[in-house]
Amino acid sequence: MSVAVIVPAVGESITSGVLSAWHKKDGDHVAVGDLLFTLDTDKVSSEVTALEAGVLKIQVAEGTEIPIGSTVAEIDTAAAAPKKAEGERLKAEVAEKKPETKPVPVAEAPKAAPVPTPSPIAHSPSPAPKAQPEGRVTRRKLTPLRRKIALQLVNAQQTAAILTTFNEVDMSAVMNLRKEVQEGFQAKYGVKLGFMSFFIKAVVEALQVIPQINAQLEGDELIENHYYDIGVAVGTEKGLMVPVLRDCEKLSLAGLEKELVGFAVKAREGKIGLSDLQGGCFTISNGGVYGSLLSTPILNPPQSGILGMHKIQERPVAINGKVEIRPMMYLALSYDHRVVDGKEAVTFLIKIKEALENPVRLFLD
């Protein structure tokens, strides 16, 4: 009996995907739960496993775009699981029956024959053929996810009035606090205290003060959100993803760090699901992990604001009339000027700066 391997539904709005990789070969015997193939869509990557045991008969090649619900292979459930190879069985039997070899007495050992003199005309081995130079270009289709990212970025530029305002924050207080409490924090909660949780708490506080940035346009209506689901941009091999941390105003720094660790594991394993990416009222993007000193982040529609974090760099700054070297970070807030006025954007960024330069309050909250 043959059972069809069907592309499962991975989201209401997703109608097709690309079969990016087979994890089993044609003719392989698979067990229930074995990973069969990876499906890339314009939102997420999904791994499809075997629902039946048997021999796999592949019908669709890697790199093919296929509709949801279509058949990509069959599993012959009547085929028996592979047995131990006959060659291995015979080899084991021979090893068991092999007679013991007795050493030859020294006196009876034959003398070695003299080694013949090599011919003066030696034939050197033929030189290996030179590798052909690779092509000057490689052409391949964009993955659905990369196409979606490209479309989103272009649409954001064309449909929103994006403006960016900048500020800088002295990270001394956050760095000192982290160093002071890190050992106890990690022992108590099982996760390290990073920078991102401080930024998320600072963003939530600033959104509560400046609610216009927590709003979005929908047609001719302005929708103001009263929840604080914050997206954190994560770079993966397949492209940029923005998983969303829910109800951040209710989470402690430890709770936020646990959520972030969970998403990091999912991203590495390619298991971020569609539900992880939906919603979100504001986004944080950290280009500093790649060494970016300053950038203008692009909005994540339909949101009205995105905060860009950057590299922490020691710079001379004026402190109480004296020049000191401090670990400084540039902050960038890109916002939709149709929804947010310049005064609100600048005030929002200042609130974040103030919260990060006095982080004890965030920690206690």
N, C-alpha and C positions, 0 to 999 in steps of 0.2 A: 504494500500500500504506500502511495506517495502523498505527502502532505505539503501544501504550498507554503512557501516562506513569503509573507506579504509585508509590504512597507506599512508600518503602523502610523496612525494619526499622532502628530506631535504638537498640535495646536489648532485652534479653530480657523485661524486665518492662513494656515500653511497648506498649500495644495500640492507642492512638489519639493524634491530635494535632489542632491547629488550623492550617489553611492560612492563615497570617497575612498573606501578601503574594505577589501575582504580580509577577514582575520582567519579564515579557513580556506583550504584549497578545494578545487573540484575533485570529488571522489573521497574526501576525508570523511571519516566517521565522527559524528558529533554526538555529544550527550546533552541532555536537557540542561539549559542554563549556559551552555557554551556561547561565547561571543562570536557572532557570525559576521556582521558588517557594521560600518559607521555611516550614518546618514547625515549629511550637512545640509542645513536649510538656511534661509535668509535670517534666521534668528538664533538658532541653537544647533549644536551637534548632538545626535542621539546614537546610542549603541543598541543594536538589536541582537537579541539572544535567541537560541534555539528553544522552541516549545516542545519539540519531539526529538527522540534519539533515532539515529540512522545514518545513512550515507548521503552526503550533500551533493546535489547536482546543480551547479551554478548556471543561471540563464542570462544574467546581465553582467556586463563587464564593469570594472572600476572606472569612475569618471563619467558614468552615464547619468543624465538627469532623468528622474523617474517620478511619475505621479504618485501621490499618497494612495495606498490601497492596491497598487499593482504588485504582481508576482515577480520576484527576482531570482527565485531558486525553488527547488523541491528537495524534500528529505524522504528517502526511501526507508520507511520504518521497518520493512521486512528484512533488511540486510542486517546480518549479525555483527556484533562488535568484533574488531580484529583480534585474532589470537596471536600468541607468541610466534615470531617468525620461525619458519622451519629451519633455516640456516643456523639460528641461534640455538635451537633445540639439539640439532645434530652436533654442533660444536661442543655443547655441554656434555653430551654422551661420550664423545671421543675423549674429552678431558678426563672423564671418570674412569675410562677403560685403558688409558695410556699406560703401558708397562714402565716400570722403574728403569732408568738408564744407568748402567754401571760404568764407573770411570775406567779408562784404558790405562793399564800399568805403564809406568814411565819407560821401562826397558823395551816395551813393545810398541811404543809410540812411533809412528812413521816419521822419517825426516822430511822436512819441508823441501820442496823442489826449488831450484834456483829461479829467481825472478828474471824473465827474459829482458835483454836490453831493448829500450824503446826505439822504434824506427826513427831515423833522422828526419823523415818527412812526416811531420805531425799535422793532422787535419784539425784545425781549430773549429769549434762549433759555429754554425751559421749565426750571424747577428740577429737579434730579435727584431721583428718588423717595427718600424717607427709608428707610434700612436698617431692616428689621424687627428688633426686639430679639431676641436669642438666648434660647433656653429657659432656665429657671431651673436645670434639672438636665440632666445628660447620663447616660444609662443605657447601659451596655455590659457584656457578659459578662466575667467574669474569665478571663484566659488560663490554660491548664493549669498553667503554671509558677507563676503567682500563687496558684492554688488549692492547689497542692502546698506552697508556702511557708506559706500560712495554716494548712493542716492540720498541717504539721510543728511550727509554733510552738505551736499549741493542744495537740497531743499531748505536746510536751515539758513544758508546764506541768502537764498532767494526770497524766502517768505518772512523772515524776521529782520527787524532793524537792529542789528547787533552792534553794540558799543562796548568797549572795554575800559575799565578804570583800574588803577594800580595803587598799591601801597606796599609797605614793607613791615615786617614784624621781627622784633628781637626775640630769638628763640632761647635765650639764656635761661629764663625761668622754667620753661617746659623741660629743657634738657637737664637742669639741676634737679627738678622734682622727680623726673624719671629715674635719674641715677640714685636718688635718695631712697625711693620706695620700690625699686625694681625687684630686689631680692625677695622682699616680703610679699609683694604683689604676685609674683610668679609662683611662690610657694602656696599662697592662699587660693589663687584662681586657676593655676595651671596654664596660664598664657602670659606672654610678655606684654608689657605696656609699651605700645608704640606711639607714633605721632598722630596717626590717622584718627584715633578715637578722640583726641583733644580737638582736632579740627572739626569733627562731626558735631561734638557738643557745642563748640563755638558757633558753628553754622546754625544749629537749632536755636540757640539763644538769639542770634541776630535775626533769624526769620520771625521769631516771636515779636521782636521789636519793630521790624520792618516787614509787615505781612504782605506788602505789594509784590515782593520778590517771590512769595509763595503762591502767586497767582498765575493764571495762564489764559490766553485768548482761545475761545472756541466759537468760530463764526463771528457774530456781532455781540457775543456775551463774554464777560470777564468772570472767570471762575476762581474764587479765592479758596485755597485749601486750608483746612484746619487740622491737618495731620502733618507729620514730619517723617516721610519716607525718603531717605537720602540714598542716591545712587553713587557708587564708588567705581570709577572707571578702572578696569583691569585689562592689561595687555596680555593676549594669549597668542599662541602660534597661528591661530586661525583669524586673528584680528581683535579689535577692541570690543570688549563687552562691559556692560554697566549693570552688575547685580545690585539689587536694592535692599537696603537694611530698613526694616519696617519699624514704625513707632519709636524712632530714636530718642524722642523726649522721655520715654519710659525706661530706657536702658542706661545702666551705669557704664563707666569706662571699661570695666571688666566684661560686661555684657556685650558691648560693642566689639571689643577685641576678639571675643569668642565667635561672634558672627563673622568678622573679617577673616579669621583663620579658617572657618568653615567654607567660605567662598573661595579662599585661596586653594584649598584642597580640591574643591570641585573644579576650579579652573584648570589646575594641573592635570586632573584626570579626565577633563572634557565632559564633565557631568553637570554643568550649569544648565538648568532647565528653563523653559519658557516662563514659568511662573516666577522664577528668580529675577527676571529682567523686566517684568511688567510693572507699570505704575512708576512711582517716584516723582517727587515734586522739586528736587534740586539735585545737582550732581557735583561731585568733587573729583578733580583729575590731578594726579600727582606726577607731573613731568620731571620732578626733581630726582626720582629714582633712576632716570636715564641720564642725569647730568644737566637738564635744562635749567638755565639761569633765569629766563624770562620768556613768556609766550602769551598768546591771546587765544584761550580755549574757545571752541565752537559750541554753541548751545546744543542741548540734547532735546529736540522738540518732543512735546509741546511746552517744555519747561521754559521759564523766563530767566533763569540764572544758572551759571556754572562757575565754580571757584577753581582757579588754577594754583596748585602748590608748586614750588620750585626748589632748586638745590639750596641747601644751607651753606652759606659761604661766610667766612670771617672777613669783616670789613671794618674800617675805621668809622666810628660814629661819634657824634657830640653828645656827651652825657654830663649834665650839670656844668656846662662850660668847659669840659675837658674832653680830649679825644681818647676814646677807648676802642679796643678791638672786640667786637661782639659777633656772635653767630647770627647772621641775618638771612631772612628769606623774603624774596619778592612774592607778593600776592597779586593775582589778577582776577578780577570779576568781570566776566562777559555777561551782558544782560540784554533783554529785549526792550528797546527804548519805547516801543509802542505801549508797554505795560508799566515800565519802571522809569521814573524820572532820574536825572543825574544826581540830584541831592540825596534821593533815597539810596541809590547805588553806593555813593561815597560814604554815607552814614553806615550802611550795612557793612562795608569793608572795615571801617574804623571800629565797629563793634566787635568784629572778629579779632582785629589786632589787639584791642583792649583785653578781651577774654584770654587770649593766648599769652599775653604779657603778665597776666595775673591768674595763672592756671589753678591755684589752690582751690579757688571757689568752684571751678568745674569739677575738680577731683572730689571735693566734699559733696557736691550735689549728686 
